[in-house]
Amino acid sequence: MSGKKKKSVQILVYILLALGTIWAGFPVLWMFVNSFKSNAEIFELPPRLITENFSFSAYTKIFQNSEQVRFFINSYLIAAAVVILTLAIGLMASYAFSRFKFRGKNLINTLIVSVQVVPLITLLIPYLSLIVLLKLYDTYFALILTYLVFTLPYCIIMMTGYFNMIPKDLDDAVMIDGGSRFVVLWKILVPPSLPGLVSVGMYTFMQSWNEYLFALTLTRTNDMRTVPVGINLLMGQHAYEWNQMMAMSVLGSIPVLILFLFFQNYFIAGMTAGSVKS
């Protein structure tokens, strides 16, 4: 390819990337701008991107409303608990699958993978029945256990791939020197697998933070509900609080945005390296 043609292709790629960025980013910008408008101004025609009456009233109403603040507290508590449990249990399970041979290992692996391909909505009714039977309905445990079931298989698959890339000879060397299997896990396997851990942690947090269907079905009172359900509750029978919906959406997007800004390199590395088996 000649230099002139190569430069033309690069320009075309940049134009397409710019258009794609605008296409993907404009809804986010529109959400952010509308969070500082009044409901009346949101419905003005023609719509304006820049508001003349810039106001924090939507955010003020959210922080002054104890129920809406509770939605954020619930989301943080549930997401944090799911991340901790997923990583703790997933690490031990991944170590077992990577380092040991036991009866039924292939069958269990198949079942773990199969969970990932089942549409979640098909599990809603039987899972609701199980939660009610266990008397966990409208509790933190109901959502934590539910999300754990959905995130744990991904963690096991990812971390098993990472551990498989680390030679078993290192395990033997540590154990010959008197180290336990716990030392092998935390001193030998975990440090090189840090990108995978961060990737799994981010995935788990986002799944727990953004999930709506089970958060709505498995809770009854506002004391247990999360941010996605709280946003939906702003849609009344006769009127929608659009500016508050946009403000809650902005506030709900901040934790995920912060995670990507600080851990994007780990996330990208974890999504690729852990899937390759040496």
C-alpha positions as CSV (number, residue, x, y, z in Angstrom):
1,M,0.0,0.0,0.0
2,S,1.4,3.4,-1.0
3,G,2.0,6.1,1.6
4,K,-0.8,8.3,0.2
5,K,-3.3,5.5,0.3
6,K,-2.3,4.4,3.7
7,K,-2.7,7.9,5.0
8,S,-6.2,8.1,3.5
9,V,-7.2,4.9,5.2
10,Q,-5.9,6.2,8.5
11,I,-8.0,9.4,8.1
12,L,-11.0,7.4,7.3
13,V,-10.5,5.2,10.4
14,Y,-10.2,8.3,12.6
15,I,-13.4,9.8,11.1
16,L,-15.3,6.6,11.7
17,L,-13.9,6.4,15.3
18,A,-14.9,10.0,15.9
19,L,-18.4,9.4,14.6
20,G,-18.7,6.3,16.8
21,T,-17.5,8.2,19.8
22,I,-20.1,10.9,19.2
23,W,-22.8,8.3,18.6
24,A,-22.0,6.5,21.9
25,G,-21.2,9.5,24.0
26,F,-24.1,11.9,23.1
27,P,-26.7,10.0,25.2
28,V,-24.4,10.2,28.2
29,L,-23.9,13.9,27.6
30,W,-27.6,14.4,27.1
31,M,-28.3,12.6,30.4
32,F,-25.7,14.7,32.2
33,V,-27.1,18.0,30.8
34,N,-30.7,17.1,31.6
35,S,-29.9,16.4,35.2
36,F,-29.3,20.2,35.6
37,K,-32.6,21.2,34.0
38,S,-36.1,21.5,35.3
39,N,-38.8,19.0,34.0
40,A,-40.4,21.8,32.0
41,E,-37.2,22.8,30.3
42,I,-36.5,19.1,29.4
43,F,-39.6,19.1,27.2
44,E,-38.9,22.4,25.4
45,L,-39.0,22.4,21.6
46,P,-36.6,22.7,20.1
47,P,-34.5,21.0,22.7
48,R,-31.4,22.8,23.9
49,L,-28.1,21.2,24.9
50,I,-27.0,24.2,27.0
51,T,-29.5,25.1,29.8
52,E,-30.1,28.7,30.7
53,N,-31.4,27.9,34.2
54,F,-28.5,25.7,35.5
55,S,-29.7,24.1,38.7
56,F,-28.6,21.4,41.2
57,S,-32.2,21.0,42.4
58,A,-32.5,17.4,41.1
59,Y,-29.4,16.4,43.0
60,T,-30.5,18.3,46.1
61,K,-33.8,16.4,46.2
62,I,-32.1,13.1,45.9
63,F,-29.7,13.7,48.8
64,Q,-32.5,15.1,50.9
65,N,-34.7,12.1,50.3
66,S,-33.7,9.4,52.8
67,E,-35.2,6.6,50.6
68,Q,-33.1,7.5,47.6
69,V,-30.0,7.7,49.6
70,R,-30.8,4.3,51.0
71,F,-30.9,2.9,47.4
72,F,-27.2,3.9,47.0
73,I,-26.2,2.5,50.4
74,N,-27.9,-0.8,49.5
75,S,-26.2,-1.0,46.1
76,Y,-22.8,-0.3,47.7
77,L,-23.2,-2.9,50.4
78,I,-24.5,-5.6,48.1
79,A,-21.9,-5.0,45.4
80,A,-19.1,-4.9,47.9
81,A,-20.3,-8.1,49.6
82,V,-20.7,-9.9,46.2
83,V,-17.2,-8.8,45.1
84,I,-15.5,-10.0,48.3
85,L,-17.3,-13.4,48.4
86,T,-16.8,-14.0,44.7
87,L,-13.1,-13.4,44.8
88,A,-12.6,-15.4,48.1
89,I,-14.6,-18.4,47.0
90,G,-13.5,-18.2,43.3
91,L,-9.8,-18.1,44.2
92,M,-10.0,-21.3,46.3
93,A,-12.2,-23.1,43.7
94,S,-9.9,-22.0,40.9
95,Y,-6.9,-23.3,42.8
96,A,-8.6,-26.6,43.2
97,F,-9.5,-26.9,39.5
98,S,-6.1,-25.9,38.4
99,R,-3.9,-27.9,40.7
100,F,-5.9,-31.1,41.7
101,K,-7.3,-34.0,39.9
102,F,-10.5,-35.4,41.4
103,R,-13.6,-37.5,40.4
104,G,-16.2,-35.5,38.6
105,K,-13.9,-32.5,37.8
106,N,-14.9,-32.4,34.1
107,L,-18.6,-32.7,34.9
108,I,-18.4,-29.8,37.4
109,N,-16.5,-27.7,34.9
110,T,-19.2,-28.4,32.4
111,L,-21.9,-27.4,34.8
112,I,-20.0,-24.2,35.7
113,V,-19.8,-23.2,32.0
114,S,-23.4,-24.1,31.4
115,V,-24.5,-21.6,34.0
116,Q,-23.1,-18.8,31.8
117,V,-25.2,-19.7,28.8
118,V,-28.6,-19.9,30.6
119,P,-30.7,-16.7,30.1
120,L,-31.2,-15.2,33.5
121,I,-34.9,-14.5,33.0
122,T,-35.6,-18.2,32.7
123,L,-34.3,-18.6,36.3
124,L,-36.4,-15.8,37.8
125,I,-39.5,-17.8,38.9
126,P,-37.8,-20.9,40.2
127,Y,-35.2,-18.7,42.0
128,L,-38.0,-16.5,43.5
129,S,-39.7,-19.7,44.8
130,L,-36.4,-20.9,46.4
131,I,-35.8,-17.6,48.1
132,V,-39.3,-17.5,49.5
133,L,-38.9,-21.1,50.7
134,L,-35.7,-20.2,52.5
135,K,-37.4,-17.2,54.0
136,L,-34.8,-14.8,52.5
137,Y,-37.3,-12.7,50.6
138,D,-36.7,-8.9,50.9
139,T,-33.3,-9.3,52.5
140,Y,-29.7,-8.5,51.6
141,F,-28.9,-12.2,51.6
142,A,-31.4,-12.8,48.8
143,L,-29.6,-10.5,46.4
144,I,-26.1,-11.3,47.5
145,L,-26.6,-15.1,47.1
146,T,-28.3,-14.5,43.7
147,Y,-25.6,-12.3,42.3
148,L,-23.0,-14.7,43.7
149,V,-24.5,-17.6,41.7
150,F,-24.1,-15.5,38.5
151,T,-20.7,-14.1,39.1
152,L,-18.9,-17.0,40.7
153,P,-18.7,-19.2,37.5
154,Y,-17.0,-16.3,35.5
155,C,-14.5,-15.9,38.3
156,I,-13.7,-19.6,38.4
157,I,-13.3,-19.8,34.6
158,M,-11.1,-16.7,34.4
159,M,-8.8,-17.5,37.4
160,T,-8.4,-21.2,36.5
161,G,-7.1,-20.0,33.1
162,Y,-4.6,-17.7,34.9
163,F,-3.4,-20.4,37.4
164,N,-3.0,-22.9,34.6
165,M,-0.4,-20.6,33.0
166,I,1.8,-20.7,36.2
167,P,4.1,-23.8,36.4
168,K,3.3,-26.3,39.1
169,D,7.0,-26.6,39.8
170,L,6.7,-23.4,41.7
171,D,4.1,-24.9,44.0
172,D,6.4,-27.9,44.7
173,A,9.4,-25.7,45.4
174,V,7.4,-23.7,48.0
175,M,6.0,-26.8,49.7
176,I,9.4,-28.5,49.8
177,D,10.6,-25.4,51.8
178,G,7.8,-25.9,54.2
179,G,5.1,-23.6,52.8
180,S,1.5,-24.6,52.9
181,R,-1.0,-24.6,50.0
182,F,-2.4,-21.4,51.4
183,V,1.1,-19.8,51.0
184,V,1.3,-21.2,47.5
185,L,-2.0,-19.6,46.6
186,W,-1.4,-16.1,48.1
187,K,2.4,-15.8,47.5
188,I,2.9,-17.6,44.2
189,L,-0.4,-17.7,42.2
190,V,-2.2,-14.5,43.3
191,P,0.5,-11.8,42.5
192,P,1.0,-12.8,38.8
193,S,-2.8,-13.1,38.5
194,L,-3.6,-9.6,39.7
195,P,-4.9,-8.3,36.3
196,G,-7.3,-11.2,36.3
197,L,-8.4,-10.5,39.9
198,V,-9.1,-6.8,39.0
199,S,-10.9,-7.8,35.9
200,V,-13.2,-10.2,37.8
201,G,-13.7,-7.7,40.6
202,M,-14.8,-5.0,38.1
203,Y,-17.1,-7.4,36.3
204,T,-18.6,-8.6,39.5
205,F,-19.2,-5.1,40.8
206,M,-20.8,-3.9,37.6
207,Q,-23.1,-7.0,37.4
208,S,-24.2,-6.4,41.0
209,W,-24.5,-2.6,40.7
210,N,-26.5,-2.5,37.4
211,E,-28.7,-5.6,37.9
212,Y,-32.4,-4.7,37.8
213,L,-34.6,-7.7,37.2
214,F,-33.8,-9.7,40.4
215,A,-33.3,-6.6,42.5
216,L,-37.0,-5.7,41.7
217,T,-38.4,-9.3,42.0
218,L,-36.6,-10.3,45.2
219,T,-37.3,-7.2,47.2
220,R,-40.6,-5.7,48.5
221,T,-39.7,-2.6,50.5
222,N,-37.7,0.5,49.6
223,D,-35.3,-0.4,52.5
224,M,-33.9,-3.2,50.5
225,R,-34.0,-1.9,47.0
226,T,-31.1,-0.7,44.9
227,V,-30.3,2.2,42.5
228,P,-31.7,0.7,39.3
229,V,-35.0,0.0,41.0
230,G,-34.9,3.4,42.6
231,I,-34.6,5.1,39.2
232,N,-37.6,3.1,38.0
233,L,-39.6,4.3,41.0
234,L,-39.3,7.9,39.8
235,M,-41.7,7.0,36.9
236,G,-45.1,7.8,38.5
237,Q,-48.5,7.0,37.2
238,H,-49.2,10.5,35.9
239,A,-45.8,12.2,35.8
240,Y,-42.1,11.3,35.5
241,E,-39.4,13.0,37.4
242,W,-37.1,13.2,34.4
243,N,-34.5,15.5,35.9
244,Q,-34.2,13.3,39.1
245,M,-34.0,10.2,36.9
246,M,-31.1,11.7,35.0
247,A,-29.4,12.8,38.2
248,M,-29.7,9.4,39.7
249,S,-28.4,7.9,36.5
250,V,-25.4,10.2,36.6
251,L,-24.7,9.3,40.3
252,G,-25.2,5.6,39.5
253,S,-22.7,5.8,36.7
254,I,-19.9,7.4,38.7
255,P,-18.7,4.3,40.6
256,V,-18.3,2.3,37.3
257,L,-16.7,5.2,35.6
258,I,-14.2,5.6,38.4
259,L,-13.4,1.8,38.3
260,F,-12.6,2.0,34.6
261,L,-10.5,5.2,34.9
262,F,-8.2,3.7,37.5
263,F,-8.2,0.0,36.5
264,Q,-8.7,0.0,32.8
265,N,-5.2,-1.4,32.0
266,Y,-5.8,-4.3,34.5
267,F,-9.3,-4.9,33.1
268,I,-8.1,-5.2,29.5
269,A,-5.2,-7.4,30.4
270,G,-7.4,-9.6,32.6
271,M,-10.0,-10.0,29.8
272,T,-7.4,-11.4,27.4
273,A,-4.5,-13.1,29.2
274,G,-6.7,-15.2,31.5
275,S,-8.4,-16.9,28.6
276,V,-5.2,-18.3,27.1
277,K,-4.0,-21.7,28.4
278,S,-0.3,-22.4,28.0
